[in-house]
């Protein structure tokens, strides 16, 4: 159904083959080959197609949307999502958000690493599969297949005790409205670049996010949702620097233990 559905949705979105290719991050000739059934898209391209069309990957490859009944149902769901602000999980600035990704030879999604030196370029290349192909890649089996992950090397001391140079592994957040207050996230925005902060969700009331640092020396600030490009919920971190033990807490624990022992002795007397 891929070739049939690609032609159907391209026409519904009023896109030329060149425009479709640009949105998917592929060559125009590939769009033609896919529509004519001369080639089959890679998994990463199929995922991007499904997100662009606002349908599931399963529906993309198994449902014939050229049939009026299926097309009508799909278009009604899209219209409802567009009319409901809270349902706009795949929209930003009124446009569909497309997540580019890469896969290995077994079609497993990679974790692309965005080092500090590549942070500036990421704002221009985050949706470009060719840019992502140039980034270092790895896999963490412990994360399983529960989402799409990307890793970012952070800079600065705003999130101590997590040190500068630490790699934060984040899971892609598709529905921003679902973010719970205090969730540590990598936030990619057009104005702030790539930052690692605790996010407090103010989307429903004020169409913005409040970003807080763990280091009390840094003041919280707000960012408009229109400036946000991607959000990745922190799920793991990799660092060559071990957190420094809080000696004051150790002393407090020692004092509490000493008091408990004295109370125990007094009871015996």
Secondary structure, DSSP 4 states (H G I P E B T S, - for coil): -HHHHHHHHHHHTT--HHHHHHHHTS-HHHHHHHHTTSS---HHHHHHHHHHHTS-HHHHHH--TTSHHHHHHHHHHHHHHHH-GGG-TTEETTEE------B-TTSPBPEEEE-GGGHHHHHHHTT-HHHHHTSEEE--GGGTTSS-EEEEE--SSTTTTS-TTPEEEEEE-S-GGGPPTTEEEEEEETTTEEEEEEEEEEHHHHSEEEEE-SSTTS--EEEEGGGEEEEEEEEEEE-SSPPPP-HHHHHHHHHHHHHHHHHHHHHH-
